[in-house]
Amino acid sequence: MEKVIKKVSLYERKNDRQFWLTKSYLERLAALENIRKEYHQWQYNAEPRFQRIYTISQR
């Protein structure tokens, strides 16, 4: 894979919204899930999983 770097000015960021508006909601959700997985891998060095919640109640 070839690594590509592109410098853009802050004024060019307006196109981001237009780009995502052209994508279907499924494509946007898939991209969001990808970002979430990358974050968990970077932050916790682990795959994201469901949290376990324990509730202690008195009888």
C-alpha distance matrix in Angstrom:
0.0 3.8 6.4 9.4 12.9 15.8 19.4 21.8 25.5 27.2 28.9 25.7 25.2 27.9 25.4 23.8 26.9 27.0 23.4 24.3 27.6 26.1 24.4 26.5 27.7 25.8 22.5 23.6 24.7 21.4 19.6 22.4 22.1 18.5 19.5 22.5 20.6 18.2 21.5 23.3 20.6 20.6 24.4 25.9 23.2 24.3 23.8 26.1 29.3 32.6 35.1 38.3 41.3 44.7 47.9 51.1 54.3 57.8 60.4
3.8 0.0 3.8 6.3 9.9 12.9 16.4 19.1 22.8 25.0 26.6 23.5 23.5 26.3 23.9 22.7 26.1 26.1 22.8 24.1 27.4 26.0 24.8 27.4 28.7 27.2 23.7 24.5 26.0 23.1 20.8 23.5 23.8 20.1 20.6 23.8 22.4 19.7 22.5 24.8 22.4 21.8 25.5 27.3 25.0 26.4 26.2 28.3 31.7 34.9 37.1 40.5 43.4 46.8 49.9 53.1 56.3 59.8 62.5
6.4 3.8 0.0 3.8 6.8 10.1 13.4 16.3 19.9 21.9 23.9 21.1 20.9 24.0 22.0 20.7 24.2 24.7 21.5 22.8 26.3 25.3 24.2 26.9 28.0 26.8 23.2 23.5 25.0 22.4 19.6 22.0 22.5 18.9 18.7 21.9 20.9 17.8 20.2 22.8 20.5 19.4 23.0 25.2 23.1 24.9 25.0 26.9 30.4 33.6 35.5 39.0 41.7 45.1 48.2 51.3 54.5 58.0 60.8
9.4 6.3 3.8 0.0 3.8 6.6 10.1 12.9 16.6 18.8 20.5 17.7 17.9 20.9 19.0 18.1 21.7 22.0 19.1 20.8 24.2 23.3 22.7 25.8 27.1 26.4 22.6 22.6 24.7 22.4 19.4 21.7 22.9 19.5 19.0 22.5 22.0 19.0 21.1 24.1 22.3 21.0 24.2 26.8 25.2 27.0 26.9 28.4 32.0 34.9 36.8 40.4 42.9 46.4 49.3 52.5 55.5 59.1 61.9
12.9 9.9 6.8 3.8 0.0 3.8 6.7 9.8 13.3 15.6 17.7 15.2 15.5 18.8 17.5 16.7 20.5 21.2 18.7 20.5 23.8 23.4 23.2 26.4 27.4 27.2 23.5 22.9 25.0 23.3 19.9 21.7 23.4 20.1 18.9 22.4 22.4 19.2 20.7 23.9 22.5 20.6 23.6 26.5 25.4 27.5 27.6 28.7 32.4 35.2 36.8 40.4 42.7 46.2 48.9 52.1 55.1 58.6 61.6
15.8 12.9 10.1 6.6 3.8 0.0 3.8 6.4 10.1 12.7 14.3 11.8 12.6 15.8 14.6 14.4 18.2 18.7 16.7 18.9 21.9 21.7 22.0 25.4 26.7 26.9 23.2 22.4 25.0 23.7 20.1 21.9 24.1 21.2 19.8 23.4 24.0 20.9 22.1 25.7 24.7 22.8 25.4 28.6 27.8 29.8 29.7 30.4 34.1 36.5 38.1 41.8 43.9 47.4 50.0 53.2 56.1 59.6 62.6
19.4 16.4 13.4 10.1 6.7 3.8 0.0 3.8 6.9 9.8 11.7 10.0 11.2 14.6 14.2 14.4 18.0 18.9 17.6 19.7 22.6 22.9 23.5 27.0 28.0 28.6 25.1 23.8 26.4 25.5 21.9 23.2 25.6 23.0 21.1 24.5 25.5 22.4 23.0 26.7 26.1 23.8 26.0 29.4 29.0 31.2 31.3 31.8 35.4 37.7 39.0 42.7 44.5 48.0 50.4 53.5 56.3 59.8 62.9
21.8 19.1 16.3 12.9 9.8 6.4 3.8 0.0 3.7 6.6 8.0 6.3 7.8 11.1 11.1 11.7 15.1 16.0 15.3 17.6 20.1 20.7 21.7 25.3 26.3 27.4 24.0 22.4 25.2 24.9 21.2 22.3 25.2 23.1 21.0 24.4 25.9 23.1 23.5 27.2 27.1 25.0 26.8 30.4 30.4 32.3 32.2 32.2 35.6 37.6 38.9 42.6 44.2 47.7 49.9 53.1 55.8 59.3 62.3
25.5 22.8 19.9 16.6 13.3 10.1 6.9 3.7 0.0 3.8 5.3 5.5 7.3 10.2 11.4 12.4 15.3 16.4 16.5 18.7 20.8 21.9 23.3 26.8 27.5 29.1 25.9 23.9 26.8 26.9 23.2 23.9 27.0 25.2 22.8 25.9 27.8 25.2 25.0 28.8 29.1 26.7 28.2 31.8 32.2 34.2 34.2 33.9 37.3 39.0 40.0 43.7 45.0 48.5 50.4 53.6 56.1 59.5 62.6
27.2 25.0 21.9 18.8 15.6 12.7 9.8 6.6 3.8 0.0 3.8 5.5 5.6 8.2 10.5 11.1 13.3 15.1 15.7 17.3 19.3 21.0 22.3 25.5 25.9 27.7 24.9 22.5 25.2 25.8 22.1 22.3 25.6 24.3 21.6 24.4 26.7 24.4 23.8 27.6 28.3 26.0 27.0 30.6 31.5 33.3 33.2 32.5 35.7 37.1 37.9 41.6 42.6 46.1 47.9 51.0 53.4 56.8 59.9
28.9 26.6 23.9 20.5 17.7 14.3 11.7 8.0 5.3 3.8 0.0 3.8 5.5 6.4 8.9 10.7 12.4 13.5 14.8 16.8 18.1 19.7 21.6 25.0 25.7 27.8 25.1 22.8 25.8 26.7 23.2 23.6 27.1 26.0 23.6 26.5 29.0 26.9 26.5 30.2 31.1 29.0 30.1 33.7 34.5 36.0 35.6 34.8 37.9 39.2 40.2 43.8 44.8 48.4 50.0 53.2 55.4 58.9 61.8
25.7 23.5 21.1 17.7 15.2 11.8 10.0 6.3 5.5 5.5 3.8 0.0 3.8 5.4 6.1 8.2 10.7 11.2 11.8 14.3 15.9 16.9 18.8 22.3 23.4 25.3 22.3 20.4 23.6 24.1 20.7 21.6 25.0 23.7 21.7 24.8 27.0 25.0 25.1 28.8 29.4 27.7 29.1 32.6 33.1 34.5 33.8 33.2 36.3 37.8 39.1 42.8 44.0 47.7 49.5 52.8 55.2 58.7 61.6
25.2 23.5 20.9 17.9 15.5 12.6 11.2 7.8 7.3 5.6 5.5 3.8 0.0 3.8 5.3 5.5 8.0 9.7 10.2 11.9 13.8 15.4 16.8 20.0 20.6 22.6 19.8 17.5 20.5 21.2 17.8 18.3 21.8 20.7 18.5 21.5 23.9 22.1 22.0 25.7 26.6 24.9 26.1 29.5 30.2 31.5 30.8 29.9 33.0 34.3 35.5 39.2 40.3 44.0 45.8 49.1 51.4 54.9 57.8
27.9 26.3 24.0 20.9 18.8 15.8 14.6 11.1 10.2 8.2 6.4 5.4 3.8 0.0 3.8 5.4 6.2 7.4 9.2 10.9 11.8 13.7 15.7 18.9 19.6 22.0 19.6 17.3 20.5 21.7 18.7 19.1 22.8 22.2 20.3 23.1 25.8 24.4 24.2 27.8 29.0 27.6 28.7 32.0 32.8 33.8 32.7 31.6 34.4 35.4 36.7 40.3 41.3 44.9 46.5 49.9 52.0 55.5 58.2
25.4 23.9 22.0 19.0 17.5 14.6 14.2 11.1 11.4 10.5 8.9 6.1 5.3 3.8 0.0 3.8 5.5 5.1 6.1 8.7 9.9 10.9 13.0 16.5 17.8 19.9 17.2 15.5 19.0 19.8 16.9 18.0 21.6 20.8 19.4 22.5 24.8 23.5 24.0 27.5 28.4 27.3 28.8 31.9 32.4 33.1 31.9 30.9 33.7 34.9 36.6 40.2 41.5 45.2 47.0 50.5 52.6 56.2 58.8
23.8 22.7 20.7 18.1 16.7 14.4 14.4 11.7 12.4 11.1 10.7 8.2 5.5 5.4 3.8 0.0 3.8 5.5 5.1 6.3 8.6 10.2 11.3 14.5 15.3 17.2 14.5 12.3 15.6 16.5 13.4 14.3 17.9 17.2 15.7 18.7 21.1 19.9 20.3 23.8 24.8 23.9 25.3 28.3 28.9 29.5 28.2 27.2 29.9 31.1 32.8 36.5 37.8 41.5 43.3 46.8 49.0 52.6 55.3
26.9 26.1 24.2 21.7 20.5 18.2 18.0 15.1 15.3 13.3 12.4 10.7 8.0 6.2 5.5 3.8 0.0 3.8 5.4 5.3 6.1 8.8 10.3 13.0 13.5 16.1 14.1 11.6 14.9 16.5 14.0 14.4 18.1 18.2 16.8 19.3 22.1 21.5 21.7 24.9 26.4 25.7 26.7 29.6 30.5 30.8 29.2 27.7 30.2 30.9 32.5 36.1 37.1 40.8 42.4 45.9 47.9 51.5 54.0
27.0 26.1 24.7 22.0 21.2 18.7 18.9 16.0 16.4 15.1 13.5 11.2 9.7 7.4 5.1 5.5 3.8 0.0 3.8 5.5 5.1 6.5 9.2 12.3 13.7 16.3 14.2 12.6 16.2 17.5 15.4 16.5 20.1 20.0 19.2 21.9 24.4 23.8 24.4 27.6 28.8 28.4 29.7 32.5 33.1 33.2 31.4 30.2 32.5 33.4 35.2 38.8 40.0 43.7 45.3 48.9 50.8 54.5 56.9
23.4 22.8 21.5 19.1 18.7 16.7 17.6 15.3 16.5 15.7 14.8 11.8 10.2 9.2 6.1 5.1 5.4 3.8 0.0 3.8 5.5 5.5 7.1 10.7 12.4 14.3 11.5 10.5 14.2 14.9 12.6 14.4 17.6 17.1 16.7 19.7 21.8 21.2 22.2 25.3 26.2 26.0 27.7 30.3 30.5 30.7 28.8 27.8 30.4 31.5 33.6 37.2 38.7 42.4 44.3 48.0 50.1 53.8 56.2
24.3 24.1 22.8 20.8 20.5 18.9 19.7 17.6 18.7 17.3 16.8 14.3 11.9 10.9 8.7 6.3 5.3 5.5 3.8 0.0 3.8 5.3 5.2 8.2 9.1 11.3 8.9 7.1 10.8 12.0 10.1 11.4 14.7 14.8 14.5 17.1 19.4 19.3 20.2 23.0 24.3 24.4 25.7 28.2 28.6 28.4 26.4 25.1 27.3 28.2 30.3 33.9 35.2 39.0 40.8 44.5 46.5 50.2 52.5
27.6 27.4 26.3 24.2 23.8 21.9 22.6 20.1 20.8 19.3 18.1 15.9 13.8 11.8 9.9 8.6 6.1 5.1 5.5 3.8 0.0 3.8 5.4 7.6 8.9 11.9 10.5 9.0 12.5 14.3 13.1 14.1 17.3 18.0 17.8 20.0 22.5 22.7 23.4 26.1 27.7 27.9 29.0 31.4 32.0 31.6 29.3 27.8 29.7 30.2 32.4 35.8 36.9 40.6 42.2 45.9 47.6 51.3 53.5
26.1 26.0 25.3 23.3 23.4 21.7 22.9 20.7 21.9 21.0 19.7 16.9 15.4 13.7 10.9 10.2 8.8 6.5 5.5 5.3 3.8 0.0 3.8 6.7 9.5 11.6 9.8 9.7 13.3 14.3 13.4 15.4 18.2 18.4 18.8 21.4 23.3 23.5 24.8 27.4 28.5 28.9 30.5 32.7 32.9 32.4 30.0 28.8 30.8 31.6 34.0 37.4 38.9 42.6 44.3 48.1 49.9 53.6 55.7
24.4 24.8 24.2 22.7 23.2 22.0 23.5 21.7 23.3 22.3 21.6 18.8 16.8 15.7 13.0 11.3 10.3 9.2 7.1 5.2 5.4 3.8 0.0 3.8 6.5 8.0 6.0 6.5 9.9 10.7 10.2 12.4 14.8 15.2 16.1 18.4 20.2 20.7 22.2 24.5 25.6 26.4 28.0 29.9 30.0 29.3 26.7 25.5 27.4 28.2 30.8 34.2 35.8 39.5 41.4 45.1 47.0 50.8 52.8
26.5 27.4 26.9 25.8 26.4 25.4 27.0 25.3 26.8 25.5 25.0 22.3 20.0 18.9 16.5 14.5 13.0 12.3 10.7 8.2 7.6 6.7 3.8 0.0 3.8 5.3 5.3 6.4 8.7 10.0 10.8 12.5 14.4 15.5 16.9 18.6 20.2 21.4 22.9 24.7 26.1 27.3 28.6 30.2 30.4 29.2 26.3 24.8 26.2 26.7 29.4 32.6 34.1 37.7 39.5 43.3 45.0 48.8 50.6
27.7 28.7 28.0 27.1 27.4 26.7 28.0 26.3 27.5 25.9 25.7 23.4 20.6 19.6 17.8 15.3 13.5 13.7 12.4 9.1 8.9 9.5 6.5 3.8 0.0 3.8 5.5 5.0 6.1 8.5 9.8 10.4 12.2 14.2 15.3 16.3 18.3 19.9 21.0 22.5 24.3 25.6 26.6 28.0 28.5 27.1 24.2 22.3 23.5 23.6 26.2 29.3 30.6 34.2 35.9 39.7 41.4 45.1 47.0
25.8 27.2 26.8 26.4 27.2 26.9 28.6 27.4 29.1 27.7 27.8 25.3 22.6 22.0 19.9 17.2 16.1 16.3 14.3 11.3 11.9 11.6 8.0 5.3 3.8 0.0 3.8 5.4 5.1 6.1 8.6 9.8 10.5 12.3 14.3 15.2 16.4 18.4 19.9 21.1 22.5 24.3 25.5 26.5 26.7 25.0 21.8 20.3 21.4 21.8 24.8 27.8 29.5 33.1 35.1 38.8 40.7 44.4 46.2
22.5 23.7 23.2 22.6 23.5 23.2 25.1 24.0 25.9 24.9 25.1 22.3 19.8 19.6 17.2 14.5 14.1 14.2 11.5 8.9 10.5 9.8 6.0 5.3 5.5 3.8 0.0 3.8 5.5 5.1 6.2 8.6 9.9 10.6 12.5 14.3 15.4 16.6 18.5 20.2 21.2 22.6 24.2 25.6 25.5 24.3 21.4 20.3 22.0 23.0 25.9 29.2 31.1 34.8 36.9 40.7 42.8 46.5 48.5
23.6 24.5 23.5 22.6 22.9 22.4 23.8 22.4 23.9 22.5 22.8 20.4 17.5 17.3 15.5 12.3 11.6 12.6 10.5 7.1 9.0 9.7 6.5 6.4 5.0 5.4 3.8 0.0 3.8 5.4 5.1 6.2 8.6 9.8 10.7 12.3 14.3 15.4 16.6 18.6 20.1 21.1 22.3 24.0 24.4 23.4 20.8 19.3 21.1 21.9 24.4 27.8 29.4 33.2 35.2 38.9 41.0 44.7 46.9
24.7 26.0 25.0 24.7 25.0 25.0 26.4 25.2 26.8 25.2 25.8 23.6 20.5 20.5 19.0 15.6 14.9 16.2 14.2 10.8 12.5 13.3 9.9 8.7 6.1 5.1 5.5 3.8 0.0 3.8 5.4 5.0 6.1 8.6 9.8 10.4 12.3 14.2 15.2 16.5 18.3 19.9 20.8 22.0 22.5 21.0 18.2 16.3 17.8 18.3 21.0 24.3 25.9 29.6 31.7 35.4 37.5 41.3 43.4
21.4 23.1 22.4 22.4 23.3 23.7 25.5 24.9 26.9 25.8 26.7 24.1 21.2 21.7 19.8 16.5 16.5 17.5 14.9 12.0 14.3 14.3 10.7 10.0 8.5 6.1 5.1 5.4 3.8 0.0 3.8 5.4 5.1 6.2 8.7 9.8 10.6 12.4 14.3 15.5 16.6 18.4 19.9 20.9 20.8 19.3 16.4 15.3 17.0 18.3 21.2 24.6 26.7 30.4 32.8 36.5 38.8 42.6 44.7
19.6 20.8 19.6 19.4 19.9 20.1 21.9 21.2 23.2 22.1 23.2 20.7 17.8 18.7 16.9 13.4 14.0 15.4 12.6 10.1 13.1 13.4 10.2 10.8 9.8 8.6 6.2 5.1 5.4 3.8 0.0 3.8 5.4 5.0 6.3 8.7 9.9 10.6 12.4 14.4 15.4 16.5 18.2 19.8 19.8 19.0 16.6 15.7 18.2 19.7 22.2 25.8 27.9 31.6 34.1 37.7 40.1 43.9 46.2
22.4 23.5 22.0 21.7 21.7 21.9 23.2 22.3 23.9 22.3 23.6 21.6 18.3 19.1 18.0 14.3 14.4 16.5 14.4 11.4 14.1 15.4 12.4 12.5 10.4 9.8 8.6 6.2 5.0 5.4 3.8 0.0 3.8 5.3 5.1 6.2 8.7 9.9 10.6 12.5 14.3 15.3 16.2 17.9 18.5 17.7 15.4 13.7 16.0 17.2 19.4 23.0 24.8 28.6 30.8 34.5 36.9 40.6 43.0
22.1 23.8 22.5 22.9 23.4 24.1 25.6 25.2 27.0 25.6 27.1 25.0 21.8 22.8 21.6 17.9 18.1 20.1 17.6 14.7 17.3 18.2 14.8 14.4 12.2 10.5 9.9 8.6 6.1 5.1 5.4 3.8 0.0 3.8 5.4 5.0 6.2 8.6 9.8 10.6 12.3 14.2 15.2 16.1 16.4 15.0 12.2 10.7 12.8 14.3 16.9 20.4 22.6 26.3 28.9 32.5 35.0 38.8 41.1
18.5 20.1 18.9 19.5 20.1 21.2 23.0 23.1 25.2 24.3 26.0 23.7 20.7 22.2 20.8 17.2 18.2 20.0 17.1 14.8 18.0 18.4 15.2 15.5 14.2 12.3 10.6 9.8 8.6 6.2 5.0 5.3 3.8 0.0 3.8 5.4 5.2 6.2 8.6 10.0 10.6 12.3 14.1 15.3 15.0 14.1 11.8 11.4 14.2 16.4 19.0 22.5 25.0 28.7 31.4 35.0 37.7 41.4 43.9
19.5 20.6 18.7 19.0 18.9 19.8 21.1 21.0 22.8 21.6 23.6 21.7 18.5 20.3 19.4 15.7 16.8 19.2 16.7 14.5 17.8 18.8 16.1 16.9 15.3 14.3 12.5 10.7 9.8 8.7 6.3 5.1 5.4 3.8 0.0 3.8 5.5 5.1 6.1 8.7 9.9 10.5 11.9 13.9 14.2 14.1 12.5 11.8 14.9 17.0 18.9 22.6 24.7 28.4 31.0 34.4 37.2 40.9 43.6
22.5 23.8 21.9 22.5 22.4 23.4 24.5 24.4 25.9 24.4 26.5 24.8 21.5 23.1 22.5 18.7 19.3 21.9 19.7 17.1 20.0 21.4 18.4 18.6 16.3 15.2 14.3 12.3 10.4 9.8 8.7 6.2 5.0 5.4 3.8 0.0 3.8 5.5 5.1 6.3 8.7 9.9 10.4 11.7 12.6 11.9 10.1 8.5 11.5 13.3 15.1 18.8 20.9 24.6 27.2 30.7 33.5 37.1 39.8
20.6 22.4 20.9 22.0 22.4 24.0 25.5 25.9 27.8 26.7 29.0 27.0 23.9 25.8 24.8 21.1 22.1 24.4 21.8 19.4 22.5 23.3 20.2 20.2 18.3 16.4 15.4 14.3 12.3 10.6 9.9 8.7 6.2 5.2 5.5 3.8 0.0 3.8 5.4 5.2 6.2 8.6 9.9 10.4 10.3 9.1 7.1 6.7 10.1 12.8 15.0 18.5 21.2 24.7 27.7 31.1 34.1 37.7 40.3
18.2 19.7 17.8 19.0 19.2 20.9 22.4 23.1 25.2 24.4 26.9 25.0 22.1 24.4 23.5 19.9 21.5 23.8 21.2 19.3 22.7 23.5 20.7 21.4 19.9 18.4 16.6 15.4 14.2 12.4 10.6 9.9 8.6 6.2 5.1 5.5 3.8 0.0 3.8 5.5 5.1 6.1 8.5 10.0 9.5 9.8 9.0 9.6 13.3 16.1 17.9 21.4 24.0 27.4 30.4 33.6 36.7 40.3 43.1
21.5 22.5 20.2 21.1 20.7 22.1 23.0 23.5 25.0 23.8 26.5 25.1 22.0 24.2 24.0 20.3 21.7 24.4 22.2 20.2 23.4 24.8 22.2 22.9 21.0 19.9 18.5 16.6 15.2 14.3 12.4 10.6 9.8 8.6 6.1 5.1 5.4 3.8 0.0 3.8 5.4 5.1 5.8 8.1 9.0 9.7 9.7 9.3 12.9 15.3 16.3 19.9 22.1 25.5 28.3 31.5 34.5 38.1 41.0
23.3 24.8 22.8 24.1 23.9 25.7 26.7 27.2 28.8 27.6 30.2 28.8 25.7 27.8 27.5 23.8 24.9 27.6 25.3 23.0 26.1 27.4 24.5 24.7 22.5 21.1 20.2 18.6 16.5 15.5 14.4 12.5 10.6 10.0 8.7 6.3 5.2 5.5 3.8 0.0 3.8 5.4 5.1 5.5 6.6 6.4 6.5 6.0 9.6 12.3 13.2 16.7 19.1 22.5 25.5 28.5 31.8 35.3 38.1
20.6 22.4 20.5 22.3 22.5 24.7 26.1 27.1 29.1 28.3 31.1 29.4 26.6 29.0 28.4 24.8 26.4 28.8 26.2 24.3 27.7 28.5 25.6 26.1 24.3 22.5 21.2 20.1 18.3 16.6 15.4 14.3 12.3 10.6 9.9 8.7 6.2 5.1 5.4 3.8 0.0 3.8 5.7 5.7 4.4 5.1 6.1 7.8 11.4 14.7 15.9 19.0 21.8 25.0 28.2 31.1 34.5 37.9 40.7
20.6 21.8 19.4 21.0 20.6 22.8 23.8 25.0 26.7 26.0 29.0 27.7 24.9 27.6 27.3 23.9 25.7 28.4 26.0 24.4 27.9 28.9 26.4 27.3 25.6 24.3 22.6 21.1 19.9 18.4 16.5 15.3 14.2 12.3 10.5 9.9 8.6 6.1 5.1 5.4 3.8 0.0 3.8 5.9 5.5 8.0 9.8 10.9 14.5 17.5 18.1 21.4 23.8 26.9 30.0 32.7 36.1 39.4 42.5
24.4 25.5 23.0 24.2 23.6 25.4 26.0 26.8 28.2 27.0 30.1 29.1 26.1 28.7 28.8 25.3 26.7 29.7 27.7 25.7 29.0 30.5 28.0 28.6 26.6 25.5 24.2 22.3 20.8 19.9 18.2 16.2 15.2 14.1 11.9 10.4 9.9 8.5 5.8 5.1 5.7 3.8 0.0 3.8 5.9 8.2 10.2 10.4 13.6 16.1 16.0 19.1 21.2 24.2 27.1 29.7 33.1 36.3 39.5
25.9 27.3 25.2 26.8 26.5 28.6 29.4 30.4 31.8 30.6 33.7 32.6 29.5 32.0 31.9 28.3 29.6 32.5 30.3 28.2 31.4 32.7 29.9 30.2 28.0 26.5 25.6 24.0 22.0 20.9 19.8 17.9 16.1 15.3 13.9 11.7 10.4 10.0 8.1 5.5 5.7 5.9 3.8 0.0 3.8 5.3 8.1 8.7 11.4 14.0 13.8 16.6 19.0 21.7 24.9 27.4 30.9 34.1 37.2
23.2 25.0 23.1 25.2 25.4 27.8 29.0 30.4 32.2 31.5 34.5 33.1 30.2 32.8 32.4 28.9 30.5 33.1 30.5 28.6 32.0 32.9 30.0 30.4 28.5 26.7 25.5 24.4 22.5 20.8 19.8 18.5 16.4 15.0 14.2 12.6 10.3 9.5 9.0 6.6 4.4 5.5 5.9 3.8 0.0 3.8 7.1 9.3 12.2 15.5 16.0 18.6 21.4 24.1 27.5 30.0 33.6 36.8 39.7
24.3 26.4 24.9 27.0 27.5 29.8 31.2 32.3 34.2 33.3 36.0 34.5 31.5 33.8 33.1 29.5 30.8 33.2 30.7 28.4 31.6 32.4 29.3 29.2 27.1 25.0 24.3 23.4 21.0 19.3 19.0 17.7 15.0 14.1 14.1 11.9 9.1 9.8 9.7 6.4 5.1 8.0 8.2 5.3 3.8 0.0 3.8 6.3 8.8 12.3 13.2 15.8 18.9 21.7 25.2 27.8 31.3 34.6 37.3
23.8 26.2 25.0 26.9 27.6 29.7 31.3 32.2 34.2 33.2 35.6 33.8 30.8 32.7 31.9 28.2 29.2 31.4 28.8 26.4 29.3 30.0 26.7 26.3 24.2 21.8 21.4 20.8 18.2 16.4 16.6 15.4 12.2 11.8 12.5 10.1 7.1 9.0 9.7 6.5 6.1 9.8 10.2 8.1 7.1 3.8 0.0 3.8 6.4 10.1 12.0 14.8 18.1 21.2 24.6 27.6 30.9 34.3 36.9
26.1 28.3 26.9 28.4 28.7 30.4 31.8 32.2 33.9 32.5 34.8 33.2 29.9 31.6 30.9 27.2 27.7 30.2 27.8 25.1 27.8 28.8 25.5 24.8 22.3 20.3 20.3 19.3 16.3 15.3 15.7 13.7 10.7 11.4 11.8 8.5 6.7 9.6 9.3 6.0 7.8 10.9 10.4 8.7 9.3 6.3 3.8 0.0 3.8 7.0 9.0 12.2 15.3 18.6 21.9 25.0 28.2 31.7 34.3
29.3 31.7 30.4 32.0 32.4 34.1 35.4 35.6 37.3 35.7 37.9 36.3 33.0 34.4 33.7 29.9 30.2 32.5 30.4 27.3 29.7 30.8 27.4 26.2 23.5 21.4 22.0 21.1 17.8 17.0 18.2 16.0 12.8 14.2 14.9 11.5 10.1 13.3 12.9 9.6 11.4 14.5 13.6 11.4 12.2 8.8 6.4 3.8 0.0 3.8 6.3 9.1 12.4 15.6 19.0 22.2 25.2 28.8 31.1
32.6 34.9 33.6 34.9 35.2 36.5 37.7 37.6 39.0 37.1 39.2 37.8 34.3 35.4 34.9 31.1 30.9 33.4 31.5 28.2 30.2 31.6 28.2 26.7 23.6 21.8 23.0 21.9 18.3 18.3 19.7 17.2 14.3 16.4 17.0 13.3 12.8 16.1 15.3 12.3 14.7 17.5 16.1 14.0 15.5 12.3 10.1 7.0 3.8 0.0 3.8 6.4 9.4 12.8 15.8 19.3 22.1 25.7 28.0
35.1 37.1 35.5 36.8 36.8 38.1 39.0 38.9 40.0 37.9 40.2 39.1 35.5 36.7 36.6 32.8 32.5 35.2 33.6 30.3 32.4 34.0 30.8 29.4 26.2 24.8 25.9 24.4 21.0 21.2 22.2 19.4 16.9 19.0 18.9 15.1 15.0 17.9 16.3 13.2 15.9 18.1 16.0 13.8 16.0 13.2 12.0 9.0 6.3 3.8 0.0 3.8 6.3 9.8 12.9 16.2 19.2 22.8 25.4
38.3 40.5 39.0 40.4 40.4 41.8 42.7 42.6 43.7 41.6 43.8 42.8 39.2 40.3 40.2 36.5 36.1 38.8 37.2 33.9 35.8 37.4 34.2 32.6 29.3 27.8 29.2 27.8 24.3 24.6 25.8 23.0 20.4 22.5 22.6 18.8 18.5 21.4 19.9 16.7 19.0 21.4 19.1 16.6 18.6 15.8 14.8 12.2 9.1 6.4 3.8 0.0 3.8 6.5 10.0 13.1 16.2 19.7 22.1
41.3 43.4 41.7 42.9 42.7 43.9 44.5 44.2 45.0 42.6 44.8 44.0 40.3 41.3 41.5 37.8 37.1 40.0 38.7 35.2 36.9 38.9 35.8 34.1 30.6 29.5 31.1 29.4 25.9 26.7 27.9 24.8 22.6 25.0 24.7 20.9 21.2 24.0 22.1 19.1 21.8 23.8 21.2 19.0 21.4 18.9 18.1 15.3 12.4 9.4 6.3 3.8 0.0 3.8 6.6 10.0 12.9 16.6 19.1
44.7 46.8 45.1 46.4 46.2 47.4 48.0 47.7 48.5 46.1 48.4 47.7 44.0 44.9 45.2 41.5 40.8 43.7 42.4 39.0 40.6 42.6 39.5 37.7 34.2 33.1 34.8 33.2 29.6 30.4 31.6 28.6 26.3 28.7 28.4 24.6 24.7 27.4 25.5 22.5 25.0 26.9 24.2 21.7 24.1 21.7 21.2 18.6 15.6 12.8 9.8 6.5 3.8 0.0 3.8 6.6 9.8 13.2 15.8
47.9 49.9 48.2 49.3 48.9 50.0 50.4 49.9 50.4 47.9 50.0 49.5 45.8 46.5 47.0 43.3 42.4 45.3 44.3 40.8 42.2 44.3 41.4 39.5 35.9 35.1 36.9 35.2 31.7 32.8 34.1 30.8 28.9 31.4 31.0 27.2 27.7 30.4 28.3 25.5 28.2 30.0 27.1 24.9 27.5 25.2 24.6 21.9 19.0 15.8 12.9 10.0 6.6 3.8 0.0 3.8 6.3 10.0 12.7
51.1 53.1 51.3 52.5 52.1 53.2 53.5 53.1 53.6 51.0 53.2 52.8 49.1 49.9 50.5 46.8 45.9 48.9 48.0 44.5 45.9 48.1 45.1 43.3 39.7 38.8 40.7 38.9 35.4 36.5 37.7 34.5 32.5 35.0 34.4 30.7 31.1 33.6 31.5 28.5 31.1 32.7 29.7 27.4 30.0 27.8 27.6 25.0 22.2 19.3 16.2 13.1 10.0 6.6 3.8 0.0 3.7 6.8 9.8
54.3 56.3 54.5 55.5 55.1 56.1 56.3 55.8 56.1 53.4 55.4 55.2 51.4 52.0 52.6 49.0 47.9 50.8 50.1 46.5 47.6 49.9 47.0 45.0 41.4 40.7 42.8 41.0 37.5 38.8 40.1 36.9 35.0 37.7 37.2 33.5 34.1 36.7 34.5 31.8 34.5 36.1 33.1 30.9 33.6 31.3 30.9 28.2 25.2 22.1 19.2 16.2 12.9 9.8 6.3 3.7 0.0 3.8 6.6
57.8 59.8 58.0 59.1 58.6 59.6 59.8 59.3 59.5 56.8 58.9 58.7 54.9 55.5 56.2 52.6 51.5 54.5 53.8 50.2 51.3 53.6 50.8 48.8 45.1 44.4 46.5 44.7 41.3 42.6 43.9 40.6 38.8 41.4 40.9 37.1 37.7 40.3 38.1 35.3 37.9 39.4 36.3 34.1 36.8 34.6 34.3 31.7 28.8 25.7 22.8 19.7 16.6 13.2 10.0 6.8 3.8 0.0 3.8
60.4 62.5 60.8 61.9 61.6 62.6 62.9 62.3 62.6 59.9 61.8 61.6 57.8 58.2 58.8 55.3 54.0 56.9 56.2 52.5 53.5 55.7 52.8 50.6 47.0 46.2 48.5 46.9 43.4 44.7 46.2 43.0 41.1 43.9 43.6 39.8 40.3 43.1 41.0 38.1 40.7 42.5 39.5 37.2 39.7 37.3 36.9 34.3 31.1 28.0 25.4 22.1 19.1 15.8 12.7 9.8 6.6 3.8 0.0
